Amino acid sequence: MKRTVFPNRWLPYALVAPQLAVTIAFFFWPAFDSLRLSLYRASPFGDRLIFIGLGNFERLLSDPAYFRSAATSLLFSALVTVMGLAVALLLAALANAKIRGLAIYRTLLLWPYGIAPAIAGVIWLFVFHPSFGVLPYLLSFVTSYQFNWFLKGWVALVLIVVAAIWKQFGYNLAFYLAGLQAIPASVLEAASVDGAGPIRRFFAITFPLLSPVTFFLFTLNMTFSFFETFGLVHAVTQGGPGDATSILVFRAWKDGFDGLQLGYSAAQSVILMLLVIALTAAQFRFAEKKVTY
Amino acid sequence: MAASTRVATAGVATAELAGRVPATRRRDLSGAIAHAILIASVLVLAFPLYYAFVISTQTLDEVTSLPPKLVPSTNMLQNYADAWARAKMGRLLLNSAIVALAVAVGKIAISLLSAFAIVYFNFRGKQLVFWMIFITLMLPVPVRIVSTYQVISVLGWVDTYWGLTVPLMASATGTFLFRQYYQTIPDSLAEAAQLDGAGPLRFLWSFLLPLSKANIAALFVILFVYGWNDYLWPLIVTNSPEMRTAVIGIDSLIPRTSQLPEWNVAMAAAMMVLLPPVVVIVVMQRWFVKGLIETEK
């Protein structure tokens, strides 16, 4: 804490007022209102709310579609995060050498981060387009299987996973490269002298030393794939075909704004909120252990 | 020193004994591999964008022909003009620019002030304020979709720039970033300013603000990109086509199954929407990287 402080009674309150006003109006009030709303359902004519206690939660937890949606979310996030990071780490480790022009490579890797998930989705939608896309065209030489994501749920899921990874991949790679360059060569040389092969060196030294970078990228990719991919799903698949790509955030939006089931959507918000709180708590506990520096 | 040299020499010796490639040639080889991997990565990443650009220059016949043509064609101006007119791109891009700039500037201003209050003043309820700001980390828009919309409609802000921007202006990240930075500034600076008779606002304006330039730039890049690309909030809070932002507004141009497959026009629109945030990242790259790291701390 600072020793020097300005003696002033009212000024600090004036300084925090804008932040607190926005926080209370658009964070706390809606959060509490979600809690309240989750205990109600709208009357048939939508003109008033009927208190139903935990009815919405009972309905959610007995709805197989909701569990499918949770499983889809988990699978999607895991694929985007784990695959995205694993491939980036592998390539970064292979490309870890003193080379010229690293700054240029960094520029050429970082730009896709600026593309909105929805726009990334539209571009990949065309790459995957069953009639005109270049990918199904090339695959048609190899197999007669129809990679039509309009009809096949798993192809639709692959489509949004690829679009999401594409957007994130460059900076995953850039951050791993930077992390690797920071590991002193002498450490690895010493292990090499001790007879450790490249794979052993990677798992015994490089990977643990990179754990802060991995932790940082893991959190970023997880948050991204769970919450910021709404636009990707909305613009490209609309949760379909069927509900093959209906991730939790998309379902909460659809039930609330498409189906106008406000209480049901609010109950989903409450569950999402618990999830974020758990994830944040886990993140802080993990960060406290300092990973390995 | 001598010992480590001996060990290193022994290392090279054993490597040579084992018939491995000498160190210098190995370094050349690993450099070549590194360049090859990085160039391949860059090309793979660039391909979809190149493909989208190529499509945006073709005629409808070329777009729908097989095998797909992967070279630019002659219809570029026509497609971009069509996209501009049909989606009313001018208005959409203007809306996106207003939203991105307002969110970035508003959030930076709000968090600068609250961080200043938290670091440079002692006041009752400081802990409470700090925790209230901290908790917003756990309440992103998707977890309070319906209720936040209801607040906006009570305020009469549906379909307005207020509704599009103000709710996105508060969050913990900016405040924490500036708080952390202020704490590294030596106390002597504030003491000197006080001795010179500068009041707190003078100190903020003439000392802290110029010192915070790099942090402001870093936060600006992150927030601009976030504001430009945000999808869920503008989708909820706007109804009329005039108030849509660009990422949502081009939805009408994406050909669905039953429509004429005018992907050339759709891709022209996509190119126009993706360009501003990508340019900001490339031009302000140094601050972008700083911002990515700092906001996650």
Interface residues (C-beta under 8 A of the other chain):
Chain A: K2 R3 T4 V5 F6 N8 R9 L11 P12 Y13 L15 V16 P18 Q19 L20 V22 T23 I24 A25 F26 F27 F28 W29 P30 A31 D33 S34 L37 L91 L94 A95 N96 A97 K98 I99 Y105 R106 T107 L108 L109 L110 W111 P112 Y113 G114 I115 A116 P117 A118 I119 A120 V122 I123 W124 L125 F126 V127 H129 S131 F132 G133 V134 Y137 F150 W166 F169 G170 Y171 L173 A174 E189 S192 V193 F216 T219 L220 F227 F230 G231 H234 A235 V249 A252 W253 G256 F257 L262 S265 A266 S269 L272 M273 V276 I277 T280
Chain B: V7 A8 A10 G11 T14 R27 S30 G31 I33 A34 H35 I37 L38 S41 V42 L45 A46 P48 L49 Y51 A52 I55 V63 T64 L66 P67 P68 L70 A109 I110 S111 L113 S114 F116 A117 I118 V119 Y120 F121 N122 F123 K126 V129 M132 I133 I135 T136 L137 M138 L139 P140 P142 V143 R144 I145 V146 S147 T148 Y149 Q150 V151 V166 P167 M169 A170 T175 Q183 D187 A190 E191 Q194 G199 P200 L201 F203 V225 W228 N229 Y231 L232 L235 I236 V247 I248 I250 D251 I254 T257 P261 W263 A266 M267 A270 V273 L274 P277 V278 V279 V280 I281 V282 Q285 F288 V289 L292 I293 E296
